[in-house]
Amino acid sequence: MMRRDPRPGSTEARLGAAALVAAALLALAGCSGGQPIPAQDVVAHYDEVAADAAAAGAAGGREFELQATTRTVAERDGDCLYRAGDWTSSVPFDGSASDEGAWDEYVAPYEDVLREHGFGGFGPVARRGALHYAEARDEHGAIFTIDAQGRFSISDARVETDRCTPEALGLA
């Protein structure tokens, strides 16, 4: 019969800790949608996020402009999701798209601003076709995306509302 050794530092203790971490990560992955934000707060909250992100970009010479037609409210899989919009800049990313260090510098001005508004750090650089981008998520499921063309967007914020309409969010 094999004797169990739960002392700190033992193989069994390390495996147990690893199993707990894996279970916690699986539980968090199942909750990636986040807690909904009240309908009366959502527009003002993400307008503030966008204004602060634009100000952070302006410090580096990037001026952003909201593309007004990109604001949407839609129901998907039983959730009401708000897209705060897309902001464009005439100053694209000026590093090598495959250089992680250059991307770290590119997203650095936005990280502190996003953390102040409840976002986590940026994930690894990803690619959609030829377009490279990085994303950060907040506790409401919103995704802040910044891409190599000098654009950022805020999408997929879960909204707490009985009516998933622009009027319910005060947009109409």
TORVOGU-556996 format. One line per 10 residues: number of its first residue (from 1); their letters; for each residue y, z, x of C-alpha. Coordinates in Angstrom, 1 decimal, decimal comma, always signed. Layout:
# TORVOGU-556996
NUM	a	Y Z X ~ ... .
//
This chain:
# TORVOGU-556996
1	mmrrdprpgs	+0,0 +0,0 +0,0 ~ +3,5 -1,0 +1,3 ~ +5,9 +1,9 +1,7 ~ +9,5 +1,3 +0,3 ~ +12,3 +1,9 +2,7 ~ +15,6 +2,2 +0,7 ~ +17,6 +3,7 +3,6 ~ +21,0 +2,0 +4,4 ~ +20,5 -0,9 +6,8 ~ +16,8 -1,3 +6,0 .
11	tearlgaaal	+15,5 -4,7 +4,9 ~ +14,9 -3,5 +1,4 ~ +18,4 -2,1 +1,1 ~ +19,9 -5,4 +2,4 ~ +17,8 -7,5 +0,0 ~ +18,7 -5,2 -2,9 ~ +22,4 -5,5 -2,0 ~ +22,1 -9,3 -1,8 ~ +20,3 -9,4 -5,2 ~ +23,2 -7,4 -6,7 .
21	vaaallalag	+25,8 -9,7 -5,3 ~ +23,9 -12,8 -6,5 ~ +23,6 -11,2 -10,0 ~ +27,3 -10,5 -10,1 ~ +28,2 -14,0 -9,0 ~ +25,9 -15,4 -11,7 ~ +27,6 -13,2 -14,3 ~ +31,0 -14,3 -13,2 ~ +30,0 -18,0 -13,2 ~ +29,1 -17,6 -16,9 .
31	csggqpipaq	+32,6 -16,2 -17,6 ~ +34,5 -19,0 -15,9 ~ +36,5 -19,8 -19,1 ~ +38,5 -16,6 -18,8 ~ +40,3 -14,5 -21,4 ~ +42,4 -16,4 -23,8 ~ +46,2 -16,0 -23,6 ~ +48,1 -15,3 -26,9 ~ +49,6 -18,5 -28,4 ~ +53,1 -17,0 -28,5 .
41	dvvahydeva	+53,0 -16,4 -24,7 ~ +51,2 -19,4 -23,3 ~ +54,0 -22,0 -23,0 ~ +56,5 -19,6 -21,5 ~ +53,9 -18,2 -19,0 ~ +52,9 -21,6 -17,7 ~ +56,5 -22,9 -17,7 ~ +57,2 -20,0 -15,3 ~ +54,2 -20,8 -13,2 ~ +55,3 -24,4 -12,9 .
51	adaaaagaag	+59,0 -23,5 -12,2 ~ +57,9 -21,1 -9,4 ~ +55,5 -23,7 -8,0 ~ +58,2 -26,4 -8,0 ~ +60,6 -24,0 -6,3 ~ +57,9 -23,3 -3,6 ~ +57,5 -27,1 -3,1 ~ +61,3 -27,6 -3,0 ~ +61,5 -25,3 +0,0 ~ +59,3 -27,8 +1,8 .
61	grefelqatt	+61,4 -30,8 +0,7 ~ +59,4 -31,7 -2,5 ~ +61,3 -32,1 -5,8 ~ +59,0 -32,0 -8,8 ~ +59,6 -33,5 -12,3 ~ +57,6 -32,7 -15,4 ~ +56,1 -35,8 -17,1 ~ +56,9 -34,6 -20,7 ~ +54,2 -36,6 -22,4 ~ +51,5 -34,8 -20,4 .
71	rtvaerdgdc	+51,7 -31,5 -22,4 ~ +48,8 -31,3 -24,8 ~ +46,9 -28,8 -27,0 ~ +43,3 -29,7 -27,8 ~ +40,2 -28,0 -29,1 ~ +37,1 -28,4 -26,9 ~ +33,7 -26,7 -27,3 ~ +35,3 -24,2 -29,7 ~ +38,1 -23,3 -27,4 ~ +41,8 -24,1 -27,8 .
81	lyragdwtss	+43,0 -25,4 -24,5 ~ +46,6 -25,9 -23,4 ~ +47,6 -28,4 -20,7 ~ +51,1 -27,4 -19,5 ~ +51,5 -30,9 -18,0 ~ +51,7 -32,9 -14,8 ~ +54,6 -32,7 -12,3 ~ +55,3 -35,5 -9,9 ~ +57,0 -35,7 -6,6 ~ +58,1 -38,6 -4,5 .
91	vpfdgsasde	+56,8 -36,8 -1,4 ~ +53,1 -37,1 -0,9 ~ +50,7 -35,1 +1,3 ~ +51,5 -36,2 +4,8 ~ +48,3 -35,1 +6,6 ~ +44,9 -36,5 +7,0 ~ +43,1 -36,1 +3,7 ~ +39,9 -34,9 +5,4 ~ +41,7 -32,4 +7,7 ~ +41,1 -28,9 +6,2 .
101	gawdeyvapy	+43,9 -27,4 +8,4 ~ +46,4 -29,9 +7,1 ~ +45,4 -29,0 +3,5 ~ +45,7 -25,3 +4,3 ~ +49,3 -26,0 +5,4 ~ +50,0 -28,2 +2,3 ~ +48,8 -25,6 -0,2 ~ +50,2 -22,5 +1,6 ~ +53,6 -22,5 -0,1 ~ +52,0 -22,4 -3,5 .
111	edvlrehgfg	+49,3 -19,7 -2,9 ~ +51,6 -16,6 -3,0 ~ +53,4 -18,0 -6,1 ~ +50,1 -18,6 -7,9 ~ +48,7 -15,2 -7,0 ~ +51,8 -13,6 -8,5 ~ +50,8 -15,3 -11,8 ~ +47,2 -14,3 -11,7 ~ +45,6 -17,3 -10,0 ~ +42,9 -17,0 -7,3 .
121	gfgpvarrga	+43,1 -18,8 -4,0 ~ +42,5 -22,6 -3,7 ~ +39,0 -23,8 -3,4 ~ +37,9 -26,4 -0,9 ~ +39,5 -29,8 -0,9 ~ +37,6 -32,1 -3,4 ~ +37,7 -35,7 -4,1 ~ +37,8 -37,8 -7,3 ~ +37,5 -41,4 -6,2 ~ +39,9 -41,9 -3,4 .
131	lhyaeardeh	+42,1 -39,0 -4,5 ~ +41,9 -35,7 -2,6 ~ +42,9 -32,5 -4,4 ~ +42,6 -28,7 -4,3 ~ +42,4 -26,3 -7,3 ~ +43,1 -22,7 -8,1 ~ +42,1 -20,9 -11,3 ~ +43,5 -18,0 -13,2 ~ +42,2 -15,3 -15,5 ~ +42,8 -17,5 -18,6 .
141	gaiftidaqg	+40,7 -20,4 -17,3 ~ +43,8 -22,5 -16,4 ~ +43,4 -24,8 -13,4 ~ +46,3 -25,5 -11,1 ~ +45,6 -28,8 -9,3 ~ +47,6 -30,2 -6,4 ~ +46,8 -33,6 -5,1 ~ +47,4 -35,8 -2,1 ~ +49,9 -38,0 -4,0 ~ +52,3 -35,0 -4,3 .
151	rfsisdarve	+51,5 -34,1 -7,9 ~ +50,5 -30,8 -9,4 ~ +49,2 -30,1 -12,9 ~ +48,2 -27,0 -14,9 ~ +45,4 -27,5 -17,4 ~ +42,7 -25,9 -19,5 ~ +44,4 -22,5 -20,2 ~ +42,4 -20,9 -23,0 ~ +44,6 -19,9 -26,0 ~ +44,1 -17,2 -28,6 .
161	tdrctpealg	+45,1 -18,8 -31,9 ~ +43,8 -19,5 -35,3 ~ +45,3 -23,0 -35,3 ~ +45,0 -25,2 -32,2 ~ +48,1 -27,3 -32,7 ~ +51,4 -27,9 -30,9 ~ +53,1 -26,0 -33,7 ~ +51,0 -22,9 -33,2 ~ +52,2 -22,8 -29,6 ~ +55,8 -23,5 -30,5 .
171	la	+55,8 -27,0 -29,0 ~ +56,8 -29,0 -32,1 .
//
